[in-house]
């Protein structure tokens, strides 16, 4: 059972590891190749990811979180580090 969407897996990977070449990011994802490409396009279009082309080889793309997405993830990390109190059934 998947507990996270492929989008969140990519975002979390970049948050924890920083800028990552697309090949390494693809290897860390459980999404199919076709789905992975579409996910990256959507995340870039939504201003969640930014892409930088390699200086030596423009075919190499390195992805990272935008400043805005980094701020959202930091806020999430702080909130989620609080203890979770289990609700009682009523």
N, C-alpha and C positions, 0 to 999 in steps of 0.2 A: 504494500500500500504506500503510495506516495504521500508524504507529509508536506512537501513543498512543491510549488510549481517550478517548472524549468526556469522561468523568469527570475523567481526569487533565488534559486540556486546560483544563477549567474551573478546576480546583484550581490549576494552574500560572499561568493568567491572573490569578487573584485573588492569588496569592503575589507575582507580579511587579508587578501594578498596584494592589493594594489594593481597597478597597470599590468595587463596580461596580454600576450600575443593571442590572436584569434585561434590558432591551432591548439595552444595549451588550454584555452578557455573551452574549446569544443571537447577536448579530451576529458575535462572535468565535468561536463554536462551529460545528462542522461537523455537529452533531446536528440532526435534524429538529425542528420545533416541538413535536410531541407527545413525542418522546424527550427533548428538552431539559427540558420541564416535569417529566417523571418523574425524570430525573436529579437535578434540583434538589431534588425532594421526598425522594429517597433520601439525598442528601448532607446535607440538613438533619436528617432522621431519624437519621442515623448520627453526628450531632454533629460533622460536618466543616465544614459551612457554617452561618452564622447570617444571618438576614434582618432588615432594618430597614425599616419602612414610612416613606415620606416624610411630613414634618410638614405640608406644604402640601397634598399630594395622597396620600391613603392607598393609592391604586392603584399608586403608584410604589414598587417594592421594590428595595432595594439589598442585595446579597449580599457577604459577606466570609467569610474563614476564621475558625473558632473559634480560641481561644488554643491549644488542644491540636493542632489541625491545623497551625497556624503553626509550632509547635515541631517537629512531625514534618517539615515541609518544610525548616526550617532545618537539621535534622540531616541530611536527605537532600542538601541543597545542599552542606554541608561534606564529606560522604562522597563525593559525586560529583565534587567539585573535585579529588580526588586522581587522579593519573595512572592510567590503566587499562593494566594489563600484559596483553598478549595471551598466551593460553595456547598452548603448543606442542602439536602433535599427538603422541600417544604411539603 
